């Protein structure tokens, strides 16, 4: 390699290292539009003060400015609270663990649900954008939810949480399809075995709507009507504060939540 080429590469490496360092230093200030700016600046100042104090303490390691990575919003009195996704995922995981199926299939739920379930039963994850995960009990397959590569009446245990509301809106690169949710629900019902268990969740609220191209929202009644051949066993509603029953959700005047529905296919 020529000396000129070597010098150019060294300059590029230096510029890249400095750019990354500046990004780490300024990234905490990006949420200023969300957080109170005064609060954010004050917390950044506290972090600089802590750095100064730390460097003067006995036994402190050398700290290069290029290695600084300020985390200015983590000094809170409590740890992170729950979320709708957390409560819907734990609801489904608990149901699956209770029934202990020999084999479980999930269609495009969160990676957290799929990987946790795979720790106690063999699991197949099907997603339009297949998961890139290597776990011994987990098989990942890419497929269109509106045309699942599964036989009729074949699955004992099946889940799809916060998925069908997206189908057909193009958000994840899937084809535009106004009937996407209906077709996805029909596919879930088709592959479910008689007496099998289906765990499905969608956004619900008092006034259903299409929030293009994010998702659709539903009323519980309209959503469950998309499974005419199935029987509803349980309905819970995941709020940021936890899971509630239908009557409590109604009493709250049906705020935005994730409706969690446990359905089964009656025996013929």
C-alpha positions, 0 to 999 in steps of 0.5 A: 500500500502506498504511503499516500493511500495509507495516510488517507485511510488513517485520516478517514479512520480518525474522522470516523472516530471523531464523528462517532464520538460527537454523535454519542455526546450529542445524541442525548440532546435529541429528545429535547422536543419531547423532554423538558429542555430545561430538565434535559440541559440540567441532567446533562450538566449533572453528568459532566459534574459526575464525570469530573468527580469520578476522574478525581477519585482514587482508583478511577480508570483513565477516560478518553473523551472519545469514549464518553457515552452520556446517558442523561435520562436514566437517573430516575427514582424507579425502573422502566414501567410496563407497556401494552406490549409487555402485558400482551406478551406476558398474557400470551406466554402465560397461556401457552405455558399453562397449556404446555403444547408440544409444538407452538406456531407464532405469526409475526409477534414480537421477538421477545414472545417468540424467543421466550416461548421457544425456551419451553416448547418447540416453536415455529416463527412465521413472518413476512420478514423472517427473524434472524435468530439462532436458538435450538428450539426455534425455527424461523420461516418467511411467509405471507400471512394471507397465505400460510404454508400450513395445512387446514386444522393442523395447529394445536397452539397458535399466536399472533399478537399486534400483527393482523392490524398491519396487514395490507397497509404496506408498512412492512413491505407487504402488498397493499390490501384493504382486506388484509386483516380479514384474510389474515384472520381467516388464515389463522382460523383455517390452520387452527386444529379443533380444540386448539388454542389461538391467542391474538391481540390487536389495538382496540378503542372506542372509535375504530379507524385506519391510521394509515399506514401504521395500523387499524384499530377495532372494537372487540365485537367487530374484531371477534366477528372476523372469526365466525367459526371460533369460540371466544374463551377470554378477552383482556385489555392491555393498558400501560398500567396492566391488564383489565377485564372488559367491564373495567375497560368499558368503565374507562370509556374504551381508551386505546388498548391492546385487546387480547383474545383467546379463541378456540375452534369447536370440535365438528 
